[in-house]
Amino acid sequence: MRPEPISPGPGQESVWDYPRPPRLEDVTKHIRIIFNHELIADTHRAKRILETSHPPNYYIPRDDIKTEYLTPSTYATYCEWKGRANYYSLQVGDRQAQDVAWYYPEISPAYAELKGYVGFYPGPMDACYVDGEKVNPQAGSFYAGWITHDIVGPFKGDPGTRGW
């Protein structure tokens, strides 16, 4: 059952206008990720994935991440579009978050531009920002969407969306 999409206002996007399979886009907006009061990622060279019913997932080039805080995890998932994702845990000082960042070591050709990029779940972070706006995380522990004022839903992961 498809929900009733919220009509986007001026300057907004509806996640129901995003395609399936997902579209990959370059982003020049300023993206920052903070964990345990430490700036973990800072870039103007991100990419985002846009998929029907989901807020965008942002991917950061590895060169713009303080990778010394990332440790490889044994956790892995599989995306029908991009392939197998391997995960990192994050530790800054005495605070750790398990399996909060992912990358594709052997990505499908359609998404090859994501090679060398890392995605982050916004929920476990102190804050994630898009052009200075603090992101709201997509609901549900499986999803990693970044919700800003210019994105409207309803979003998969919200209560009552399991059957979408």
C-alpha positions, 0 to 999 in steps of 0.5 A, spaced: 500 500 500 502 506 497 501 512 502 499 519 501 505 523 499 506 530 502 506 535 497 513 538 497 513 546 498 518 551 494 525 548 494 523 541 497 523 534 494 518 529 496 521 522 497 516 519 493 519 522 486 525 519 488 527 513 483 527 506 484 533 503 482 536 509 486 539 515 483 546 517 485 548 525 485 554 529 487 553 534 493 557 540 493 553 542 500 557 542 506 557 536 510 559 535 517 559 529 522 560 530 529 561 524 534 563 525 542 565 532 540 570 530 535 569 532 527 569 526 524 567 528 517 567 535 513 566 535 506 563 539 500 565 533 495 559 528 498 554 524 494 547 522 496 543 516 494 536 518 492 531 512 493 523 512 493 520 513 500 527 514 503 530 520 505 537 521 502 543 517 504 550 521 504 556 518 502 563 522 504 570 521 501 574 517 505 580 523 504 575 527 508 574 522 514 578 522 520 579 514 519 583 513 525 577 513 529 574 507 524 575 500 526 573 494 521 567 490 523 565 483 522 558 486 520 556 486 513 549 487 509 547 486 502 544 491 497 540 489 491 543 495 487 550 496 490 552 489 493 555 487 499 557 493 504 562 492 509 561 496 516 566 500 521 565 501 528 567 508 531 570 510 537 572 517 539 575 517 546 571 512 551 565 512 547 564 507 541 558 506 536 558 499 533 557 498 525 555 505 524 558 506 517 559 502 511 562 502 504 562 497 498 569 494 497 566 491 490 560 495 488 556 494 482 558 498 476 552 502 476 554 505 483 562 505 481 562 512 483 561 510 490 568 507 491 572 510 496 566 513 499 563 511 506 556 512 509 554 514 516 548 512 520 546 519 523 542 517 529 548 515 533 552 521 532 552 527 536 550 531 530 550 531 522 549 537 518 547 539 511 549 546 510 549 548 517 542 544 518 542 539 523 539 532 520 534 528 523 535 521 522 530 516 519 526 512 523 528 505 524 535 501 526 535 499 519 535 505 515 540 511 514 536 517 511 538 524 513 532 528 513 532 536 512 527 541 512 527 540 504 525 533 504 518 531 505 515 524 506 512 520 509 518 516 510 519 508 510 521 506 517 516 511 520 511 507 525 506 503 520 510 503 514 513 496 515 509 493 509 511 499 504 
